[in-house]
Amino acid sequence: MKAKYVNWLVIAVVAATWLLVLAPAAGVAAAEDPVGTAALFDVGMGARALGMGGAFVAVADDANAIYYNPAGLALIDGHDVTSMYSTLLGAGNYFGVGYAQKNIGAAVFGLLSTAKGTDEYGNPTEEFGYREGTLAGGYARAFGPFALGGAVKLYAQDASVNRGFGATGDIGALIALPYLDGIRFGAVAHNLIGSVKFQSGHTDDFDPSYVLGLSVKPLKGLTLAADYDVTHSTGRVGAEYQIIDAFAARVGAMVNADKQWGFTAGAGFALAGFRVDYAYQFHAELPDSHWVSLGYSF
């Protein structure tokens, strides 16, 4: 039995080494191209995860796993449906719908925004629309305490005068150490390949990012999580406390490379398989955000 655990630990070490070798290269790429190609991939998905500050790479145990870490799809029991909505920063409508069952999952999420133009006298003229959307599908398998998964993402952008299309993918891993019950390590590589090709003829590569995650359950009903985005030097921490089966409270925080902080708080309500989750994001300069998710497990 011990030999079996040693084999799984070897796999874990190899996976972690693979991530750490590639991460510095991703950091260099980000420095050369500081403007993200698809901002949609940096927002988040699901009020539960966002209520925890977005620290979800090593949690990833619901339909939102396809966004944060596709390896989590291997650990889902039954069927899970989720949705979300937010008037993101007061500038647009952000929405998403996802479904997952053991080993597989799919999601669609997007951003819709419209701005009114004015002439030199301030009179309204035409409206300018911006659309950004993604269709994602993922698959994962568990090998003992180790899970490995991947997701393919089809991306589209429409800025009224120019449209673009592209495809990219994520690879993720989750490890539950055999002798440390309640502790999980996660790692995910986002947007590894691909580019967006625009009607204008311009091509823009997707920006890869590499994230490490850790989650622990020190007490019954309490989950603590932390993520570190190696590429962008961004840290996230979060906590969820399942007070009773029907109610959970959440808090979170994040800090970027410029030492700018953001904070979140949220709650979840469940009854007979139905869930309602809410998250509130505090922003230092931009308008605060409200997130609402509806879900169903069966």
C-alpha positions in Angstrom: 0.0 0.0 0.0 2.8 2.4 0.9 4.4 1.8 -2.5 1.2 2.8 -4.2 1.2 6.1 -2.3 4.8 6.7 -3.2 3.9 6.3 -6.9 1.1 8.9 -6.6 3.5 11.3 -4.8 6.0 10.9 -7.7 3.3 11.8 -10.1 2.5 14.9 -8.0 6.1 16.0 -7.9 6.4 15.6 -11.7 3.2 17.7 -12.3 4.4 20.4 -9.9 7.9 20.5 -11.5 6.3 20.8 -15.0 4.3 23.8 -13.8 7.2 25.6 -12.1 9.4 25.1 -15.2 6.9 26.7 -17.5 5.8 29.5 -15.2 8.8 31.8 -15.6 8.4 31.7 -19.4 4.8 32.7 -18.9 5.9 35.6 -16.8 8.2 36.9 -19.5 5.4 36.6 -22.1 3.1 38.7 -19.8 5.8 41.4 -19.5 6.1 41.6 -23.3 2.4 41.8 -23.8 0.9 43.5 -20.7 -2.6 44.0 -22.4 -4.8 40.9 -22.1 -6.3 39.5 -25.2 -9.5 38.1 -23.7 -10.4 40.0 -20.5 -13.3 37.6 -20.1 -10.9 34.9 -18.9 -9.8 37.1 -15.9 -13.2 38.0 -14.4 -14.3 34.8 -12.7 -17.3 32.5 -12.7 -19.9 31.7 -10.0 -20.8 33.8 -7.0 -19.6 31.0 -4.7 -16.0 31.2 -6.0 -16.1 35.0 -6.2 -17.3 35.3 -2.6 -14.1 33.4 -1.7 -12.0 36.0 -3.5 -11.7 33.8 -6.5 -9.4 31.3 -4.7 -10.9 28.2 -6.2 -8.1 26.3 -8.1 -7.7 23.7 -5.3 -11.5 23.7 -4.4 -13.1 23.3 -7.9 -15.8 20.9 -6.7 -18.8 22.2 -8.7 -19.7 23.1 -12.2 -17.5 26.2 -12.0 -14.5 23.9 -12.1 -14.3 24.2 -15.9 -13.4 27.9 -15.4 -11.0 27.6 -12.5 -9.4 24.1 -12.8 -10.9 21.5 -15.2 -9.3 18.7 -13.1 -12.1 19.3 -10.6 -14.6 17.7 -13.0 -13.2 14.3 -12.0 -14.3 14.9 -8.4 -18.0 15.8 -9.0 -20.7 13.5 -7.7 -24.0 13.5 -9.5 -25.0 16.4 -11.8 -24.5 20.1 -11.1 -26.0 23.0 -13.0 -24.9 26.6 -12.3 -25.6 30.1 -13.6 -24.4 33.6 -12.8 -25.2 37.3 -13.6 -23.6 40.6 -12.8 -23.7 44.2 -14.0 -19.9 44.1 -14.0 -18.5 47.4 -12.7 -21.7 49.1 -13.9 -20.4 48.9 -17.4 -21.9 45.8 -18.9 -23.8 42.6 -18.3 -21.8 39.5 -17.4 -23.5 36.1 -17.5 -22.8 32.4 -17.6 -24.3 29.0 -17.5 -22.5 25.7 -16.7 -23.2 22.0 -16.3 -21.0 19.3 -14.9 -21.2 15.6 -14.0 -18.5 13.0 -13.2 -15.5 13.7 -15.5 -17.2 16.1 -18.0 -18.5 19.6 -18.1 -19.5 22.5 -20.3 -20.1 26.2 -19.9 -20.9 29.4 -21.8 -20.2 32.8 -20.5 -20.0 36.3 -21.9 -19.9 40.1 -21.5 -22.4 42.5 -23.2 -21.8 46.2 -23.1 -23.2 49.2 -24.9 -22.0 52.8 -24.9 -23.7 55.9 -26.4 -21.6 58.2 -28.6 -21.9 62.0 -28.6 -21.0 64.7 -31.0 -18.9 67.8 -30.2 -21.8 69.5 -28.6 -22.7 66.5 -26.3 -25.7 65.4 -28.3 -26.3 61.6 -28.5 -25.4 60.0 -31.8 -25.0 56.3 -32.3 -24.5 53.4 -29.9 -21.4 51.3 -29.8 -21.7 47.7 -28.7 -19.1 45.3 -27.4 -19.6 41.6 -27.1 -17.3 38.9 -25.8 -18.2 35.3 -25.3 -16.8 31.8 -24.7 -18.1 28.3 -25.2 -16.1 25.8 -23.1 -16.0 22.0 -22.8 -13.9 19.9 -20.5 -12.9 16.4 -19.5 -11.0 15.0 -16.4 -10.0 11.7 -14.9 -9.0 10.7 -11.4 -6.0 8.4 -10.7 -6.2 7.6 -7.0 -5.6 10.9 -5.2 -4.5 12.6 -8.4 -6.8 14.2 -11.0 -5.9 15.6 -14.4 -8.2 17.5 -16.7 -8.3 19.8 -19.7 -10.8 22.3 -21.3 -11.2 23.6 -24.8 -12.5 27.2 -25.2 -14.0 28.7 -28.3 -13.8 32.5 -28.1 -15.5 35.3 -30.0 -15.3 39.1 -29.8 -17.4 41.7 -31.5 -16.4 45.4 -31.2 -19.0 46.7 -33.7 -16.4 47.5 -36.4 -14.2 44.5 -36.0 -14.9 40.9 -35.1 -12.5 38.2 -33.9 -12.6 34.5 -33.3 -10.2 32.0 -31.7 -9.7 28.9 -29.7 -7.5 28.0 -26.7 -7.3 25.5 -23.9 -6.5 24.9 -20.2 -4.8 22.0 -18.4 -5.2 21.5 -14.7 -4.3 19.1 -11.9 -5.5 18.4 -8.4 -3.7 16.4 -5.7 -5.2 15.1 -2.4 -2.2 13.9 -0.3 -3.1 10.4 1.1 -1.8 11.1 4.6 -3.2 14.6 4.9 -7.0 14.4 4.8 -8.7 17.7 3.9 -5.6 19.2 2.2 -5.6 19.6 -1.6 -3.1 21.1 -4.0 -4.1 22.5 -7.4 -2.3 23.8 -10.5 -3.7 25.1 -13.7 -2.3 26.5 -16.9 -4.8 28.8 -18.7 -4.8 29.7 -22.4 -1.8 27.6 -23.4 -2.2 27.9 -27.1 -4.1 29.8 -29.8 -4.8 33.3 -30.9 -7.7 35.6 -31.9 -8.0 36.4 -35.6 -9.8 39.6 -36.5 -11.6 40.6 -39.6 -9.2 43.4 -40.0 -6.4 40.8 -40.5 -4.8 41.4 -37.1 -3.9 38.4 -35.0 -3.5 38.6 -31.2 -2.2 35.6 -29.2 -4.0 34.5 -26.0 -2.2 35.4 -22.8 -1.2 32.2 -20.9 -1.3 32.2 -17.1 -0.2 29.7 -14.5 -1.8 29.4 -11.1 -1.1 27.4 -8.0 -3.7 26.6 -5.4 -4.1 25.2 -1.9 -7.2 24.3 0.1 -7.6 22.9 3.6 -10.5 21.9 5.8 -9.3 22.5 9.4 -12.8 22.2 10.9 -16.0 20.5 9.9 -17.8 22.8 7.4 -14.8 25.2 7.1 -12.8 25.5 3.9 -9.8 27.8 3.6 -8.2 28.4 0.1 -5.4 30.3 -1.4 -4.3 30.9 -5.0 -1.2 32.4 -6.5 -1.1 33.5 -10.1 2.6 33.1 -11.0 2.3 35.0 -14.3 0.7 38.1 -12.9 2.0 38.0 -9.3 -1.5 38.1 -8.0 -2.6 36.4 -4.8 -6.1 35.4 -3.6 -7.3 34.0 -0.3 -10.8 32.9 0.7 -12.9 31.1 3.3 -16.2 29.3 3.3 -18.0 28.2 6.4 -21.0 25.9 6.0 -22.8 26.9 9.2 -25.8 24.6 8.5 -26.7 22.5 5.4 -28.9 25.3 4.2 -26.5 28.3 4.7 -22.9 29.1 4.1 -20.9 32.4 4.7 -17.9 33.4 2.6 -15.1 36.0 2.6 -12.1 36.7 0.4 -9.3 39.0 -0.6 -7.0 39.5 -3.5 -3.8 41.6 -4.0 -2.0 42.3 -7.3 1.6 43.1 -8.2 1.0 46.8 -7.5 -0.1 46.0 -3.9 -3.7 47.0 -4.7 -6.2 45.1 -2.5 -9.7 44.0 -3.2 -12.1 42.3 -0.8 -15.2 40.1 -1.2 -18.0 38.7 0.9 -20.8 36.4 0.1 -23.4 33.9 1.2 -25.1 30.7 -0.1 -28.5 29.3 0.5 -29.6 25.7 -0.4 -32.8 23.8 -0.2 -33.7 20.4 -1.8 -30.9 20.6 -4.3 -31.5 24.2 -5.3 -28.9 26.9 -4.5 -28.8 30.7 -4.5 -25.3 32.3 -4.1 -24.5 35.9 -3.7 -21.1 37.7 -3.8 -20.1 41.4 -3.3 -16.8 42.7 -4.5 -15.2 45.8 -3.1 -13.0 47.7 -5.5 -10.6 50.5 -4.6 -11.3 52.8 -7.5 -13.9 51.2 -9.8 -17.6 50.6 -8.9 -18.3 47.6 -6.6 -19.8 44.5 -8.2 -22.7 42.3 -7.2 -22.9 38.7 -8.3 -25.8 36.3 -8.2 -25.8 32.6 -9.1 -28.6 30.0 -9.3 -27.8 26.3 -9.2 -29.2 22.9 -8.9 -27.7 19.6 -8.0 -29.3 16.2 -8.6 
